[in-house]
Amino acid sequence: MRNSSGNSFMQRSALLTLIMGAALLSAAARVSAAGDADAGKKLFPQCAACHAVGEGARHLYGPMLNGVTERPAASAEGYSYSDAMKRSVEEGLVWDDATLDAYLESPMSYISGTKMAFAGIPDEGQRQDMVAFLKRIATDGTGVVEEISQAEQADSSPVAEEEPRPLARDTVVPEHGVLHLGRAALPEEVAAWDIDIRPDGQGLPAGSGSVEAGVDIYDTQCAMCHGVFGEGEGRWPVLAGGFDSLTDERPEKTVGSYWPYLSTVFDYVRRAMPFGNARSLSDDEVYSLTAYLLYLNDLVDEEFTLSAGNFDAIAMPNVDHFIDDDRMEEPQYAAIEEPCMQDCLPGSAVVTQRARILDVTPDGGGDDDAAGGSID
């Protein structure tokens, strides 16, 4: 009976092992299913604040990721890995489809103590796309952009060459100077820089964005630093909450608790975010992100859509607690006149002394070299 029971137990164990093995192979097959590398490239901006790829990539806050699946884990030369990452390598960590997928889903859960303060990518398809993109990048950085085949090049229409812009020496001397420095800015160049937004909404671009659309953009572009709900990750700023904390010893100055105008939010996101990939968002995406930040601070509901038409109707909670800068009205400034900016002295400007005579050029320290260098 004992031998029979033992054999039965061994058979059940073997069967269980086969079932578990089949389940693991099935899971591995799902993870190793080919993702879309080009789609992964579009997702990579959420990593670009800390990681670089491509030819000449260098370490940032995180290591460069060229050839990450072609080399041992945590082996990029010149990067200081966390103790947690080093322990994982000692325990057998190897970067492949399965381990990269698990790590990208929740880095801080997969390797407790990692320096990677990233909330993770919850969508399995997006993780597979990201893994496919990382696997395409060789150790020398090639593969970030796929090569265009000769057939594709033959089919592509030639790009018309732009006429070269005139050199400064070939332009008309402006009324304000004769030094031939620079040229008049083109209208499109002025428009590219003229993006400031006033509190009343003047300067806003055309477009709109909803809270619903802002969720996906925020999760992809912002959550890794600012937290899933704006609570902040690591050393990155908190964006939501902090109400009634401004009188505390350590106030929480968030978009909702402190910022006086919505235009500041829109303008800053548009100019400077996402970190490491600024100016990559479209105007509609900035509207959507701004709307979602309002939602995170309980200032609008989930059905809200922000546009230039209703922008100035949003009143931020702390707007009345800011005061105008009135320092120029204080007594110590009363006697200061406006500086002269033109025709301040009669006649033409005359050079009265030169740097060599004034002895403002650094010398070797000896008394014989008091005249300094050769700058006139």
DAFENZI-V541014 format. One record per pair of residues at least 4 apart in sequence whose C-alpha atoms are under 6 Angstrom apart, sorted by the first residue. I is the first residue (numbers start at 1). J is the second residue. D is the distance in Angstrom with one decimal. If there is no record, write none. Layout:
BEGIN
i: {I & I}
j: {J & J}
d: {D & D}
END
This chain:
BEGIN
i: {1 & 2 & 17 & 25 & 28 & 31 & 32 & 35 & 35 & 35 & 36 & 37 & 37 & 37 & 39 & 40 & 40 & 40 & 41 & 46 & 47 & 48 & 48 & 49 & 49 & 50 & 50 & 50 & 51 & 51 & 51 & 51 & 52 & 52 & 53 & 53 & 53 & 53 & 54 & 54 & 55 & 58 & 59 & 59 & 66 & 66 & 66 & 66 & 67 & 67 & 67 & 69 & 73 & 84 & 84 & 88 & 89 & 95 & 95 & 96 & 100 & 101 & 103 & 103 & 104 & 104 & 105 & 105 & 105 & 106 & 108 & 118 & 119 & 136 & 137 & 137 & 137 & 137 & 138 & 168 & 168 & 168 & 169 & 173 & 190 & 197 & 197 & 197 & 197 & 198 & 199 & 199 & 200 & 201 & 207 & 208 & 208 & 208 & 208 & 209 & 209 & 209 & 209 & 209 & 210 & 210 & 210 & 211 & 211 & 211 & 211 & 211 & 213 & 214 & 214 & 214 & 214 & 217 & 218 & 218 & 219 & 222 & 223 & 223 & 225 & 225 & 226 & 226 & 226 & 226 & 227 & 227 & 227 & 230 & 230 & 230 & 231 & 232 & 232 & 232 & 239 & 239 & 240 & 240 & 240 & 242 & 242 & 243 & 245 & 245 & 246 & 253 & 253 & 254 & 255 & 256 & 258 & 260 & 260 & 260 & 261 & 263 & 264 & 268 & 269 & 271 & 272 & 273 & 274 & 281 & 291 & 294 & 294 & 295 & 295 & 307 & 328 & 340 & 354 & 355 & 355 & 355 & 356 & 356 & 359 & 361 & 361 & 362 & 363}
j: {5 & 6 & 21 & 29 & 32 & 98 & 97 & 128 & 129 & 132 & 129 & 129 & 132 & 133 & 129 & 129 & 130 & 133 & 133 & 221 & 51 & 52 & 276 & 275 & 276 & 60 & 61 & 62 & 60 & 62 & 63 & 64 & 57 & 64 & 57 & 64 & 65 & 66 & 141 & 144 & 141 & 64 & 63 & 64 & 137 & 138 & 139 & 141 & 137 & 138 & 139 & 95 & 94 & 113 & 114 & 93 & 93 & 99 & 100 & 100 & 104 & 127 & 107 & 110 & 120 & 121 & 120 & 121 & 122 & 120 & 112 & 224 & 224 & 143 & 141 & 142 & 143 & 144 & 142 & 180 & 182 & 183 & 180 & 178 & 194 & 202 & 203 & 204 & 263 & 202 & 261 & 263 & 312 & 312 & 284 & 284 & 287 & 306 & 307 & 284 & 287 & 288 & 305 & 306 & 288 & 304 & 305 & 288 & 291 & 292 & 302 & 304 & 288 & 218 & 288 & 289 & 292 & 221 & 222 & 223 & 223 & 226 & 227 & 228 & 233 & 236 & 230 & 232 & 233 & 236 & 231 & 232 & 233 & 238 & 239 & 240 & 238 & 236 & 237 & 238 & 254 & 255 & 254 & 296 & 297 & 252 & 257 & 257 & 251 & 252 & 251 & 257 & 258 & 258 & 259 & 297 & 318 & 316 & 318 & 319 & 316 & 267 & 268 & 272 & 273 & 279 & 278 & 278 & 278 & 285 & 306 & 299 & 300 & 299 & 300 & 311 & 333 & 344 & 376 & 359 & 360 & 376 & 371 & 376 & 371 & 372 & 373 & 372 & 372}
d: {6.0 & 5.9 & 5.9 & 6.0 & 6.0 & 5.7 & 5.4 & 4.7 & 4.2 & 5.3 & 4.7 & 5.4 & 4.7 & 4.0 & 5.9 & 4.3 & 4.1 & 5.2 & 5.9 & 4.9 & 5.8 & 5.9 & 6.0 & 5.6 & 4.4 & 5.4 & 4.8 & 4.9 & 5.9 & 5.3 & 5.9 & 5.3 & 5.4 & 4.8 & 5.2 & 5.9 & 5.6 & 5.5 & 3.9 & 5.8 & 4.2 & 5.5 & 4.6 & 4.8 & 5.7 & 5.8 & 4.8 & 5.3 & 5.7 & 4.6 & 3.9 & 5.5 & 5.6 & 5.4 & 5.6 & 5.5 & 4.5 & 5.7 & 5.8 & 5.8 & 6.0 & 5.9 & 4.7 & 5.6 & 5.4 & 5.9 & 4.8 & 4.9 & 5.5 & 4.5 & 5.1 & 4.4 & 5.1 & 5.5 & 5.8 & 5.7 & 4.5 & 5.6 & 5.4 & 5.8 & 5.4 & 5.8 & 6.0 & 6.0 & 5.9 & 5.9 & 4.8 & 5.8 & 5.8 & 5.2 & 5.9 & 5.2 & 5.4 & 5.8 & 5.3 & 5.2 & 5.5 & 5.5 & 4.3 & 5.3 & 4.6 & 3.8 & 5.5 & 5.4 & 4.9 & 5.9 & 4.0 & 5.8 & 5.2 & 4.6 & 5.8 & 5.9 & 5.8 & 5.9 & 4.3 & 4.6 & 5.2 & 5.8 & 4.9 & 6.0 & 5.0 & 5.9 & 4.5 & 4.9 & 5.2 & 5.6 & 5.2 & 3.9 & 5.4 & 5.9 & 5.1 & 4.6 & 5.3 & 5.7 & 4.8 & 5.1 & 4.9 & 5.5 & 5.3 & 4.3 & 4.8 & 5.5 & 5.5 & 6.0 & 5.2 & 4.8 & 5.5 & 4.8 & 4.9 & 6.0 & 4.6 & 5.9 & 5.0 & 5.5 & 5.1 & 5.4 & 5.5 & 5.7 & 5.3 & 4.1 & 5.9 & 5.8 & 5.9 & 5.7 & 4.9 & 5.8 & 4.8 & 4.6 & 5.2 & 5.8 & 5.8 & 5.2 & 5.9 & 5.6 & 5.1 & 5.8 & 5.6 & 5.9 & 5.6 & 6.0 & 5.8 & 5.6 & 5.6 & 5.9 & 5.6 & 5.1 & 5.9 & 5.8 & 4.7}
END
